[in-house]
Amino acid sequence: MIGGSGKGQGMSEENSVRVVQVGQPFAIDLEAIPGAGYMWELAQQPGELELVSQEVVAISKEIGGSSTQRFTLVARQPGSYSLVFELKRKWEKDPVKTRVFSIQTA
C-alpha cells in the first residue's frame, strides 16, 4: 500500500506509478507476519529516496496473524525510481515474495 503524506493514508498501488512531491514524506504499507519471522526488507533503494522510518503500525492479536509494516520515505530529487521490497526471514537467504513500487517525483 502506498500512502501520501500523513499517517494512516494509503492505497494499494503495486505495479503502477505513484506521484509524490520532493521533500514530502510518503508511506508504503506491506502485510508482514512477524510472529512467523516474515518481515519486509527494503532490498533496493535509490539514493534519491531517503528511508525516514520503518515500523509495525498494526499488530494482529492472533497468534501467527499478520501485521502492517510501514516504510516512510522522502524523495530528495525529481525523477522516476523503483523501490524493491523482499519478504523473508532474517536467517533465510531467499525471499518468499518480492514487490516493486514505481515512484515518480515532481
N, C-alpha and C positions, 0 to 999 in steps of 0.2 A: 504494500500500500504506500503510495507516495502522497505526502501531505504538503500543503502550503505552509505559510508561516503560522505560528501559533500551535499550541499543544492540542492534541485530540482531533485535528483536522486531517483528512486524508481520503484517498481514493485508490482503488486497485488499478494500476496502470502499467503492468509489466508489458514489454514489447510495444510500447507507444512512447512518444516523445513528451516529456513534461517540461514546460517552460517555467523557469524560475528567474528571479531578479538577482543580479550581482549584489552581494552583501546581505541578502535577505535569507535567514535560516529556512530550511525545508526539511521535512522528515520522510523517512522510508520506514514503514512498519512491516515486519515479517513475522509469521507464525512460527514459533520455536517450541521445542519440547524439552525444557531444561531438566525435568525430573528424570528423563532417559538419557541426558547428556547431549542432546542435539541443540546446538546453538549456531546462529548465523555469524559468519566472519566476513568482513569486507576484504575480498580477495584481490580486487583490482580497483584502484582509486587514482584518478589523475591528480597531479599536484595542484591543479587549479581549483579542486574541490576539497575543502578542509572538513575533516570529521570533527565536529564540535563536541558531541556526546553520543554515548551508546548506553541504553538502559532497558530494563524489562519494565514495561508500563502496565501490563495487565497480566496478573498471575492467576492461573486456574487453581481452584481449591480442590480439584480432583487429583488423586494420585496418578501421576503419569500424564496429566492433562496438558494441553497446550497453553502457551503464554504469548504475549505480543512483545517482540523485541524491536525497539525503536532506535534508528540511526538518524541523528540530526547533523546536517551538513550545511556549509555555506560556500557558495561559488565566489571565487576571488577575481575571475576574469570572464569576459564574454566568450562564448564558444559552444561547441557540441561535444558532449562527453558521455562515456559509458561507465556505469558502476556495476561491478560483478560481485555477487554475494554467494557464499557457499554454506550450505547446511551440513554440519558434520560434528562428530565428537572430537574433542581436542586430542585424544590419544589415537585417533584413526587418521590415516593419510588421505584417503579419498572421500570427497563429499557424497552425500546421498542425494543432494539436489543442488542445482545452480540456478540463480536468477540474475538476469541482466536488465538494467534500467537505463534508458537513454535520457540524458538531461541536456536541455538547450537553455543557455543563459543569455539574458538580454541586459 
